[in-house]
Amino acid sequence: MTIQFNTETFRDDYSFKNSDWAIQRFPFPFHEDSYMYSVNMEQHRGGPKGSVYEKRFDVDEHYLSEMKDRALVLADDPLRCQSLPHMTLAGWDLLELIMVSKSEDYPDLFELHRDGDTWRWINKPMGIDDTFTFLDETSLPYGPMEYITRQAQGDFCVLDQRDDNLWMDAGMVTTQADWSLDFDIGMNFFEWHAPVPLAHEKGIFKRALKFLLNIPQGAPARRLNWTMTVNPLLDTSPENYHKWGIQKTTLTPENIGAKQHLRVELQSFFRLPRSNALVFPIRCYLIAFQDIVKSPKWGRRLHRVIRDLPEELATYKGFIDNRPMMLDYLSKYDDGLPTSPGVFPENETEPPLQK
Amino acid sequence: MSAAPQKVKAGAEKIDVTVSAVVQLNELVTRFEFKRRDGKRFPTFSAGAHTVVYMNDGGTQRLNPYSLMSDPADTETYAISVRRDDQGRGGSLFMHNNVKVGDKMEITYPVNLFSLDLRAKKHVFLAGGIGITPFMAMIAQLERSNGHWELHYSVRTKALGTYVDQLTTTHPNKVNIYYDDQSQTIDLGKLLDGQPLGTKVYVCGPKGMIEWVHKSAAAAGWPDTSIHSEEFTAPQPGKAFEVRLCKSNKTITVGENESLLEAMEREGVDAPFLCRGGACGQCETDVIKSDGEFIHRDHWLEPEEQGKKIMPCVSRFIGNSLEIDR
């Protein structure tokens, strides 16, 4: 497989776009016509060929542009990448996990050659060919976590596990849905989830933590999460809210199809071998409303989910003010026909829009 | 969501291995070494991890957890050391009496419920008897990263001092041995008193020793989060009992020498598990109805949960009837 990498931006002129291939494989997060929190975990051991679930770390057409955007964010604000001193070993674990996975899953793009502790890493799309000593920080231009996550799409939280809890003790976070690593660093699982409405009452976090503490080596897990973003912005951080928050008011009935994006996070969880830490990659996928409704099933379903979502969730996800305009737009793509179960678009079998 | 639903398998991933060495260390303890059958390397593990060994004991399947005691960086060989328990249900006896070099076995991927706190400025290890095994791996891991550690290891006699010679030869200034038969005991009060801020204490040994360390440390003003312990409860034999499995719509009898979890597995019920030692919480099962007395042996359930829930890997029941949600 050869990926044609896009040249595009996630800021200023927002030239980001999804090809037909990217639209088809978009991780649509709703498996039925309604949505509520659940501990929606499943094993992360591959998935349908060509889907974003197939590889351990999905690489797609946005790779090079996302890495450029990350470099810009870090140049402005180095605190988006932090690692407390005891997390260096976990950083090496993560470097190994990503290098081994990518070189095995995308042999035409990445190569890893290991001779004892002397490793050579070749990243062809980014033009990198580095030789370094494993577990020797002085042999890399950055710490191990920063080095590898400057070359991997998605945010990475590296969680220390101790005292029957998980601790946000390291991370690379530049494509986040309005949360801040600098604010959350050092917090435990309950502390960093404190702002989430409804889920605490349902006991979701207690059960989720139990599950995560028990994720064993060799058995990674995944789930999806979602929110809404106006303009294809990767960096929707609290630090930059003054820049992007106001853009939510620029939505009009004319531009909503192009400007309003569904933002989906493919979250995965891997136990790290040496440190016993847990890495939590959060990969962000964006899709414009006008591209979602190209699939009749997705158009019907998105309308119903947004219409019926509890007010607390629409508020927490930051689109309560724009919901009426979203519903005006989406209702044009809902003819009331039933939808088939599951997340895939089923464009061959789903009936076309009847209005 | 369910993008590509996959049935979650019970337990950790398994690795096919061949027994590559059986080394009797003393009258009670034997080391077993494993190599992978597919020629690949073992995963690196974090010190303190255990593996669950699958044994086929004349048609009875036994699954016992053992600490990995080899160097975590050694991906050619995994090693465990097994103490013979003549009163147990037979897992360790099977290992000692039946397992030979060249045997094919299955073990799980490593699972760590007793990991190093990597923030520690210093690690103090307290071992009793076979409790030395996780510390063998911890010492190897810390030696590689120039970690600051010391070991206090209590054994019954010189002859039963598993790995004592190796430890005292390699690390003469960090290892302290205490012989019961010479009435030597760890002076815990003094030991706890002299530690620098940021020290973490790890204890692995008999139940009494673990309680003693937790209590003494609390009395000396240590936060309990600075004391790490691991106690695997081996499932104990007990009277046979009957249990109704509501979801599976089956009534089964748990034999004297098997656990509730093993009895469910024997009946083809796919029950979740991970550590099989009452520590990880994975096999937690709701009790629907019960008339009788529970024998809770796990380290997982809070007192108020006992009786509403049961950990089938180690806990049992005596009484008229039991129904569980499995």
Boltz contact constraints between the chains, C-beta under 6 A:
constraints:
  - contact:
      token1: [A, 29]
      token2: [B, 1]
      max_distance: 6.0
  - contact:
      token1: [A, 31]
      token2: [B, 1]
      max_distance: 6.0
  - contact:
      token1: [A, 31]
      token2: [B, 2]
      max_distance: 6.0
  - contact:
      token1: [A, 40]
      token2: [B, 1]
      max_distance: 6.0
  - contact:
      token1: [A, 43]
      token2: [B, 6]
      max_distance: 6.0
  - contact:
      token1: [A, 47]
      token2: [B, 3]
      max_distance: 6.0
  - contact:
      token1: [A, 47]
      token2: [B, 4]
      max_distance: 6.0
  - contact:
      token1: [A, 48]
      token2: [B, 4]
      max_distance: 6.0
  - contact:
      token1: [A, 53]
      token2: [B, 3]
      max_distance: 6.0
  - contact:
      token1: [A, 53]
      token2: [B, 4]
      max_distance: 6.0
  - contact:
      token1: [A, 86]
      token2: [B, 118]
      max_distance: 6.0
  - contact:
      token1: [A, 86]
      token2: [B, 119]
      max_distance: 6.0
  - contact:
      token1: [A, 162]
      token2: [B, 117]
      max_distance: 6.0
  - contact:
      token1: [A, 163]
      token2: [B, 225]
      max_distance: 6.0
  - contact:
      token1: [A, 214]
      token2: [B, 274]
      max_distance: 6.0
  - contact:
      token1: [A, 214]
      token2: [B, 280]
      max_distance: 6.0
  - contact:
      token1: [A, 214]
      token2: [B, 282]
      max_distance: 6.0
  - contact:
      token1: [A, 216]
      token2: [B, 12]
      max_distance: 6.0
  - contact:
      token1: [A, 216]
      token2: [B, 109]
      max_distance: 6.0
  - contact:
      token1: [A, 216]
      token2: [B, 111]
      max_distance: 6.0
  - contact:
      token1: [A, 217]
      token2: [B, 43]
      max_distance: 6.0
  - contact:
      token1: [A, 217]
      token2: [B, 109]
      max_distance: 6.0
  - contact:
      token1: [A, 217]
      token2: [B, 110]
      max_distance: 6.0
  - contact:
      token1: [A, 218]
      token2: [B, 13]
      max_distance: 6.0
  - contact:
      token1: [A, 218]
      token2: [B, 109]
      max_distance: 6.0
  - contact:
      token1: [A, 219]
      token2: [B, 13]
      max_distance: 6.0
  - contact:
      token1: [A, 224]
      token2: [B, 1]
      max_distance: 6.0
  - contact:
      token1: [A, 273]
      token2: [B, 43]
      max_distance: 6.0
  - contact:
      token1: [A, 273]
      token2: [B, 44]
      max_distance: 6.0
  - contact:
      token1: [A, 273]
      token2: [B, 45]
      max_distance: 6.0
  - contact:
      token1: [A, 274]
      token2: [B, 44]
      max_distance: 6.0
  - contact:
      token1: [A, 274]
      token2: [B, 46]
      max_distance: 6.0
  - contact:
      token1: [A, 276]
      token2: [B, 46]
      max_distance: 6.0
  - contact:
      token1: [A, 276]
      token2: [B, 112]
      max_distance: 6.0
  - contact:
      token1: [A, 276]
      token2: [B, 115]
      max_distance: 6.0
  - contact:
      token1: [A, 343]
      token2: [B, 1]
      max_distance: 6.0
  - contact:
      token1: [A, 343]
      token2: [B, 3]
      max_distance: 6.0
